[in-house]
Amino acid sequence: MKKAIIGAFIGLFLVVLGAVCLPLLARPSNCGGNSYALMVCQQYSLLTHLASTDGKVYFRFAELDEIDRTGVARLAKSHWVSGADFFVRTNLAIPSNGRAVVIICEKPFDNVPQPTIWNFYRKNPAHAAGYSDGSKGLISPAEFALLDLAEFVLLSSVPTNNLPTAEAIQP
């Protein structure tokens, strides 16, 4: 009887250990979606922030050098964001205090924070955003719906010189 109880506890322990460890060993990739969109947003927001550190009062996308213009557009066309586009402000007065949204991904992704056993695999859809102070972050779909996008344009529609085709961009 005692051996059967010990055997049952060992068996139960192994089942629980397997249920906890197996999901940790088979974690999905977290490379695309909001991970990548946050990187694109940070690149664009840093370009905006660098304009303010140069003593400029206005940020104008057209005044960036060709490498920066095409670089950001190239990043935004990656397969890591599944055809999503980015709303960008191409002309803005740089706020002297505070921050303004300068780029935001149009598509909400739900891989950041990554669903795990610790948060019961709950997904939290959010839009990646970049700010005029060079920072990045996530905003909820409800916050996105409240944004006034009148001063924004789609990054895919912004003219850049010598931008390669989407096929040439793929790794």
C-alpha positions in Angstrom: 0.0 0.0 0.0 2.8 2.4 1.0 4.7 1.7 -2.3 1.5 2.3 -4.3 1.0 5.8 -2.7 4.7 6.7 -3.2 4.4 5.5 -6.8 1.3 7.6 -7.4 2.9 10.7 -5.9 6.0 10.2 -8.2 3.7 9.7 -11.2 1.7 12.8 -10.3 5.0 14.8 -9.8 6.2 13.7 -13.3 3.0 14.7 -14.9 3.0 18.2 -13.3 6.7 18.6 -14.1 6.0 17.7 -17.8 3.0 20.0 -18.0 5.1 22.9 -16.7 8.4 22.2 -18.5 7.1 21.2 -22.0 5.6 24.6 -22.8 8.8 26.3 -21.7 10.8 24.1 -24.1 8.6 24.7 -27.1 8.3 28.5 -26.9 7.1 30.2 -30.1 9.3 32.7 -31.8 8.9 36.3 -30.7 10.9 37.9 -33.5 8.1 39.4 -35.6 5.0 41.3 -34.8 5.3 43.9 -32.1 8.9 43.0 -31.4 9.9 44.1 -34.9 7.3 46.9 -35.1 8.7 48.4 -31.9 12.2 48.4 -33.4 10.8 50.2 -36.5 9.1 52.7 -34.3 12.2 53.3 -32.3 14.3 53.9 -35.4 11.8 56.5 -36.7 11.4 58.2 -33.3 15.2 58.4 -32.9 15.4 60.2 -36.2 12.8 62.7 -34.9 14.6 63.1 -31.6 18.0 63.6 -33.3 16.5 66.5 -35.2 15.6 68.2 -32.0 19.0 67.7 -30.5 20.5 69.4 -33.6 18.6 72.5 -32.4 15.9 72.3 -34.9 12.3 73.3 -34.0 10.7 71.3 -36.8 11.1 67.8 -38.0 10.7 67.3 -41.7 11.1 63.8 -43.2 12.1 65.3 -46.6 15.2 66.9 -44.9 16.6 63.5 -43.8 19.4 62.2 -45.9 18.5 59.5 -48.4 20.0 56.7 -46.3 17.8 57.5 -43.3 14.7 57.9 -45.5 15.1 54.6 -47.4 16.4 52.8 -44.3 13.2 53.4 -42.3 11.0 52.6 -45.3 12.9 49.4 -46.0 12.5 48.3 -42.3 8.8 48.9 -42.5 8.3 46.7 -45.5 9.8 43.6 -43.8 7.9 40.3 -43.7 8.3 40.4 -39.9 5.3 42.8 -39.7 3.1 40.7 -42.1 2.3 43.5 -44.6 1.3 46.0 -41.9 2.0 49.7 -42.6 3.0 52.5 -40.3 1.3 55.9 -39.8 4.0 58.6 -39.6 4.2 62.3 -39.0 6.5 63.7 -41.7 6.3 67.3 -40.6 5.9 68.4 -37.0 6.9 71.0 -34.5 9.0 69.2 -32.0 7.6 69.6 -28.5 10.0 71.3 -26.1 8.6 69.5 -23.2 6.5 66.3 -23.3 6.3 64.0 -26.2 4.2 63.4 -29.2 3.4 60.3 -31.2 5.4 60.3 -34.4 4.9 56.8 -35.7 2.4 54.0 -35.0 1.9 50.6 -36.5 -1.6 50.3 -38.1 -1.9 46.6 -37.1 -2.1 45.4 -33.5 0.0 42.4 -32.7 -0.4 40.2 -29.7 3.1 38.7 -29.2 4.5 41.3 -26.7 4.3 40.7 -23.9 4.8 37.1 -24.9 2.0 34.8 -23.8 3.4 32.3 -21.3 2.2 30.0 -18.6 2.8 32.7 -16.0 0.1 35.0 -17.6 -2.1 32.0 -18.5 -1.2 32.4 -22.2 -3.3 35.6 -22.4 -2.6 37.7 -25.4 -2.8 41.5 -25.3 -3.2 43.0 -28.7 -1.4 46.4 -28.9 -0.1 48.8 -31.5 3.6 49.7 -31.5 4.3 53.4 -31.3 7.3 55.8 -31.3 7.5 59.2 -29.7 9.3 62.5 -30.4 11.6 62.0 -27.4 13.1 58.9 -29.0 11.1 56.4 -26.9 8.8 53.6 -28.0 5.9 51.8 -26.4 2.7 49.9 -26.9 -0.8 51.4 -26.9 -4.1 49.5 -26.7 -6.5 49.3 -29.6 -8.9 51.6 -27.6 -6.1 54.3 -27.3 -5.3 53.8 -31.0 -9.0 54.5 -31.9 -8.8 57.8 -30.0 -5.8 59.1 -31.9 -6.3 61.9 -34.4 -4.5 60.6 -37.4 -5.2 63.7 -39.5 -1.5 64.7 -39.4 -0.2 61.2 -40.2 0.4 59.6 -43.6 1.2 56.0 -44.3 4.9 55.3 -44.5 4.4 53.3 -47.7 3.1 56.4 -49.4 6.0 58.7 -48.4 8.3 59.3 -51.4 11.9 58.0 -50.9 14.6 58.1 -53.5 16.0 54.8 -54.9 13.9 52.6 -52.6 14.4 49.0 -53.7 11.5 46.7 -54.4 10.0 44.5 -51.7 11.6 41.4 -53.3 15.1 43.0 -52.9 14.4 43.8 -49.2 13.6 40.2 -48.1 16.5 38.5 -46.4 
